[in-house]
């Protein structure tokens, strides 16, 4: 599947902003199943400094500085991404209890990398309440695949998607108690649950393609930034699960990057001087290339 991706974030301020120092995680990651054919980053007003680097987790991050006074700012990315089927998900594999023990002794490169995702982070802390919720999916001898997919399904069933219920800083415990939130909350909750039973899980940041209602055209800007989870399966690798939609990540997903939680891969974060109150509006278009060439083919016919 080849996608033409466009992500526009618009910032408006009630008072002039004099300086901006910002970090972006908006460039899709090169992966065996994800090829970045092209990428453009446009920022208005024009930055005086714009640099790019690979961060600790292997994601591409961009840093920019604006020193021109302004009351509005736009960050636009345009990408062409080819997404291939991921390797088949592990259906059996080792039991989740075995993984707890072997992971601590795994000194391979993959094992050491995965081990860091078993510890607490700002938004996804292991806790007794999360452990109790997770253990309902943990019958003795079950594989990590079985435990994680059951946990994903339970979160999808037990929790209500509600964009007004939480903010970026809402604690996992509050989400667990109120049973409401958005994809970011459900990802943090699932990561907290998995870490609470001694497994490694990381936060996945990217996009998911949305389908318009039957018979209706695709609406401009209607696709969405998204968050999901990857759990480490020793001897098999990472299994990507989406608790918001109760499905394994597939060619419907584009990966920007990953980290311990949202803080490591937030699309934009930084410091500004001035601005007063501000509003942020995001528009995402994730259009399959087949939908772009169709009208041309119809004209030729």
Buried (B, 14 or more C-beta within 10 A) or exposed (E): BBBBBBBBBBBBBEEEBBBBBBBBBBBBBEEEBBBBEEBEBEBBBEBEEBEEEEBEBEBBBBBBBBBBEBBEBBBBBBBBBBBEEBEEBBEEBBBBBBBBEEBEEBEEEEBEBBBEBBEBBEBBBBBEBBBEBBBEBBEEEBBBBBBBBBBBBBBBEEBEBEEEBBEEEBBBBBBBEBEBBBBBBBBBBBBBBBBBBBBBBBBBBBBBBBEEEEEEEBEEBEBBBBBBBBBBBBEBBBBBBBBBBBBBBBBBBBBBBBBBBBBBBBBBBEEBEBBEEBEEEBBBBBBBBEEEEEEEEEEEE
